[in-house]
Amino acid sequence: MRGFLSFIVLFLVVSVADDQLSAQEPDPAKVAFDRGLKLYQEEDFSGAANAFREANELKPSWKILFNIGQAEAAAKRYGLALEALQKYLVQGGDDVPTDRGQEVRSEVKRLLDLVGMLQIEAAEGAQISVDTEFRGTAPLPGVIPVSAGLDHVVVARSPDGETADRTVRVLSGQIQVVDLVSEEGDEPVAAPVVEGSADERSGLKVGGWVTASIGAAILVGGAVTGGIAMKKDGDIADNCPGGECDPKWQETLDTRDALGVTTNVLLGVGAAAVVAGVVMLVIAHGDEKAGDETVALFPIAGPRGGGVAVKWRF
């Protein structure tokens, strides 16, 4: 672990400060980034991760995802570290240096042995948080990785302000269903596993292209329904002054709302499928020389879309 973390400071200074945070002073993103460096050196890893996230929100860069992942791993927030490092590989793509990409993939494998997955079921539109971190709006497009063997507090806040919460613990390799809708208990389920070997890795590539293509098609569908919903919303705005509509517009209102829900679902699922396909391609490309192994795929939910976790078992 220490060996993997030891090169973070050099990477931060060389690869990010020069080309991503070099705007004229004062630059809030650079201030946040420098604060993250200082906190990391002081071994305040959680504070460093939060500062790096702030810098990335102010001035997004796939390179900063590496910094976030390392800080989260050092803070033992393994689920958040896993998400950041997988996004780093996907968004960086061919721009990720070969040696660093191999090290990051190795770290991803290590982290997958330290996490379980939460499949959260909550009322549509509810804001989901895990351990006070916002993780997205229900329905989530996939599972959320969290540190295994620890208690995690899951909260769903509905649009009308009502909350439901549950404290859960999940083991490594498990998917724990967290039902915030009914009063029934939660049951862990086995992780989905896809068997494969190095000789069959071309199948993973094909699957990646197919998955990404399906996701893109779903996104197109979401864009279409979203456009129709926006048009109907414009018609309603033109014909309902002050928000008061004639009863004859009720059907249009219902159609707009239904299209809005459909659009949200399509965009979430489509984004998750696209990222899943890309990750499959990244893994297939990066480990073409790997030996026989078993691969487990976990779709991951996030506040700005979805993805997939890939687990190797040798």
Protein Blocks (a to p, Z undefined) as FASTA:
>chain_A
ZZmmmmmmmmmmmmmmmmmmmcccddfklmmmmmmmmmmmnopaklmmmmmmmmmmmmgc
fklmmmmmmmmmmnopaklmmmmmmmmmmmnmmmlcfklmmmmmmmmmmmmmmcccdddd
ddehiacdeehiafbjcddfbdcdddehiacddddddfkopacdddddddehiacdddfk
bmcdcdddddddddddfklmmmmmmmmmmmmmmmmmmmmmmmmmmmmmmmmmmmmmmmmg
ghiacfklmmmmmmmmmmmmmmmmmmmmmmmmmmmmmmmmmmmmmmmmbccddddddddd
dfkbccddddddZZ
